[in-house]
């Protein structure tokens, strides 16, 4: 029923920008928040950025603060993550997630719905 689908990933050179999107469908009520997580091979899934859906309040991990911008488009039920000044260490599979329960946490275990992920590869 509920589906989150990411798009826009790809291979880019360090220093350039990339924007990925997450389209949400099947939710019958407004989620508390949408967030982006990423996972590199051999590493745990980590929080990247999140946004409160109604209040439109963003938050960011320190590693991307000042470089990434999270936003949403209510008309299309779409969230976006604009990634600027990309670095090789940003290379990962990026997942969007929806928090319905309203935990307001960066812990991935509290997000109920997940997309399939989109690969972002940054070359030096």
C-alpha positions as CSV (number, residue, x, y, z in Angstrom):
1,X,0.0,0.0,0.0
2,X,2.5,2.6,1.2
3,X,5.3,3.1,-1.2
4,X,8.3,5.4,-1.2
5,X,10.3,5.5,-4.4
6,X,13.7,7.3,-4.8
7,X,15.1,8.5,-8.0
8,X,17.9,10.7,-9.3
9,X,20.9,8.8,-8.1
10,X,24.0,8.4,-10.3
11,X,27.7,8.7,-10.7
12,X,29.2,12.2,-10.4
13,X,32.6,13.8,-9.8
14,X,33.5,15.3,-6.5
15,X,32.5,18.9,-6.1
16,X,29.4,18.8,-8.2
17,X,25.8,18.7,-7.2
18,X,23.1,16.1,-7.5
19,X,19.4,16.1,-6.5
20,X,17.5,13.0,-5.5
21,X,13.8,12.7,-5.0
22,X,11.4,10.5,-3.0
23,X,7.8,10.1,-4.1
24,X,5.4,8.9,-1.5
25,X,2.1,7.2,-2.2
26,X,-0.5,5.2,-0.3
27,X,-0.4,7.2,2.9
28,X,-3.9,8.2,4.0
29,X,-2.7,10.7,6.5
30,X,0.2,13.2,6.8
31,X,3.4,11.6,8.1
32,X,5.2,13.3,11.0
33,X,8.4,13.5,9.1
34,X,10.4,12.4,6.1
35,X,14.1,11.6,6.3
36,X,17.0,10.5,4.2
37,X,19.4,7.8,5.4
38,X,22.4,6.4,3.6
39,X,24.3,3.2,3.8
40,X,27.7,2.4,2.4
41,X,29.0,-1.1,2.0
42,X,30.1,-2.6,5.3
43,X,28.7,0.3,7.3
44,X,25.5,0.9,9.3
45,X,22.7,2.9,8.0
46,X,23.2,6.5,9.0
47,X,20.9,9.6,9.3
48,X,21.5,12.3,6.7
49,X,18.7,14.8,6.9
50,X,15.0,15.0,7.9
51,X,12.1,17.4,7.7
52,X,9.0,17.8,9.7
53,X,6.2,17.5,7.2
54,X,3.8,20.1,8.6
55,X,6.1,22.5,10.2
56,X,8.6,22.2,7.4
57,X,11.5,22.2,9.8
58,X,14.7,20.6,8.5
59,X,17.6,19.0,10.3
60,X,20.9,17.7,9.1
61,X,23.7,15.4,10.1
62,X,26.9,17.3,10.9
63,X,28.6,15.6,8.0
64,X,26.3,17.2,5.4
65,X,25.4,20.5,7.2
66,X,25.8,23.4,4.9
67,X,26.1,21.2,1.8
68,X,22.8,19.3,1.6
69,X,19.2,20.8,1.5
70,X,16.1,18.8,2.3
71,X,12.8,20.0,1.0
72,X,9.3,18.7,0.1
73,X,6.6,19.3,-2.4
74,X,3.2,18.7,-1.0
75,X,1.5,19.0,-4.4
76,X,3.4,15.9,-5.6
77,X,3.9,14.2,-2.3
78,X,7.6,14.4,-3.1
79,X,10.6,15.0,-1.0
80,X,14.0,16.1,-2.4
81,X,17.5,16.1,-1.2
82,X,19.8,18.5,-2.9
83,X,23.4,17.5,-2.5
84,X,26.0,20.1,-3.2
85,X,29.8,19.9,-3.0
86,X,29.7,16.2,-3.1
87,X,32.6,14.2,-1.7
88,X,33.7,10.6,-2.3
89,X,32.7,9.8,1.3
90,X,29.1,10.7,0.3
91,X,29.1,7.6,-1.8
92,X,26.3,5.3,-0.5
93,X,22.8,4.0,-1.2
94,X,20.4,6.7,-0.2
95,X,17.1,5.8,1.3
96,X,14.1,7.9,2.0
97,X,11.9,7.0,5.0
98,X,8.6,8.2,6.5
99,X,8.0,8.4,10.2
100,X,4.3,8.1,11.0
101,X,4.4,7.6,14.7
102,X,6.0,11.0,15.3
103,X,9.1,9.9,17.2
104,X,11.1,12.8,15.9
105,X,14.3,10.8,16.0
106,X,17.3,10.1,13.7
107,X,17.2,6.4,14.7
108,X,16.3,4.5,11.6
109,X,14.4,1.9,13.7
110,X,11.7,4.4,14.3
111,X,10.8,4.9,10.7
112,X,7.9,2.7,9.5
113,X,8.2,3.1,5.7
114,X,11.2,2.9,3.4
115,X,12.1,3.3,-0.2
116,X,14.2,0.8,-2.1
117,X,17.2,3.2,-2.2
118,X,19.1,5.0,-5.0
119,X,22.8,4.7,-5.5
120,X,24.9,7.8,-5.3
121,X,28.6,7.4,-6.3
122,X,31.0,10.3,-6.1
123,X,34.3,9.9,-7.9
124,X,37.4,11.9,-7.0
